[in-house]
Structures are given as structure tokens and as C-alpha cells.
């Protein structure tokens, strides 16, 4: 099912690869004008733009490093050109160091938290005045925020912090008419798995654990995100929507 996003301006951080790419495309196909942020992977960004032009979708690229002042300024300039303000933010930008705890350094910790948590804080701070009434913010989290995943301690902790921040903002921003919610995808076979040890074995195990006997897709996560950003979700605030095909159910 496609929820209408006609006339909405939506920023998707980390929007050119993986789940972010699927969200950028799905939202644009639903009628939104998308600012798709990225910092690396020019080939993926160019590919997204080419597809958008082919389908006559309203997707604009915005290259900006969300962990530095200059990057945040660039992002603000990208959004400043939108007519009618900003109606939505989907925060997909994330990084991770997949190592056992005894191999992690403070540099790994700082880098992971800088992008996964602080950038969410910084982006909202910068753009809050540009949000239109009845805006929507969606933080894309991870199952590692609440479940133990091998070699995932720093990433999981950062996603837990992201979820906590999102819940607090849900209460504080509600009087402004801005809704904040969280999506927790199940395992999705994207390039993010390339750095995970034994990725294919683990993906197969996760697929077998699901009642669907398969992984969820990036498009299915995008559909859930589009619901939260649509007018159909006007009364949904501070909730965590798990999109894992039932894989997390105790059986």
C-alpha cells in the first residue's frame, strides 16, 4: 500500500544507499520532493539521481558530512531552497564498527556516536525552524538497540541512545505539531552487511528465524516509514514500529 505524500518536502539522511535509498525512491513515488543526503559513495548517489530523472521523480542530492559544522551548514542550504518548508525527516544516516569489545577504541566509540546519535540531534536543531506544522520525524534504529548482536556493542549502544533521544523529542516537539517516531527494521540484505563477520551465514539464520522464512526488504521498511510520515499517522507519537517480519517474536 502506498500512502500519499503529495506536496511534502522530506529530508532523508543517508538517503542514497540501502534502506535510505529505498525510502528516497518510495517517498518520491508517493509524491514527495526529496532531499537525499549522503557523504560517500558518489556512484550510488549518481545512480539514484539517474533513476529519479528517468522516472521524473523529485529527488535532489545533498552531499554533506553531518558530523562537522561545514557539513551541517551545507545541509541547511540544501533544505533552504524548498518551497513550503520541511514536512519530514527520516534519519537513516549511520555508521558502525563491528568488532569485539576488546578490539574497540575510543575513536571507534566517538565516530559511531557522532553520526548515529549526535547528527540526529544536530540536524533537528539546525532545521527545527524550517519544519511546517504537522511535520514528522522518523529515526531509523536497529534491533541491536535492545538485543545482543555479536560484535555490535558500540553500534547497539548508539542506537539505544538514538531511540531514547527520539522518545524525549516526541514529547517536547509535539506542542509544535511535529511527530517523532522510531522504526526498527529487521535484517535487510544491504551493503551494510559487507563489514559484518560471517554475513551470509547470519542472514540465512535470521531468515530462517522469521515466520515468513525470509528477510524483510528495504522497500517494506520504506512503506512503514511512509505511513509514519503520512497524514494517516497524525495521532502516532513516540512509538517504535518494528518491521522484522515477526523474527523477534519468542517462539
Secondary structure, DSSP 4 states (H G I P E B T S, - for coil): -----TT-EEEEETTTSHHHHHHHHHHHHTT-EEEEEESS-HHHHHHHHHHHHHHT--EEEEE--TTSHHHHHHHHHHHHT-TT-EEEEEE---------GGG--HHHHHHHHIIIIIHHHHHHHHHGGGEEEEEEEEEE--GGGTS--TT-HHHHHHHHHHHHHHHHHHHHHHTTT-EEEEEEE----SGGGGGSTTHHHHHHHHHHHSTTSS---HHHHHHHHHHHHSGGGTT--S-EEEESTTTTS--
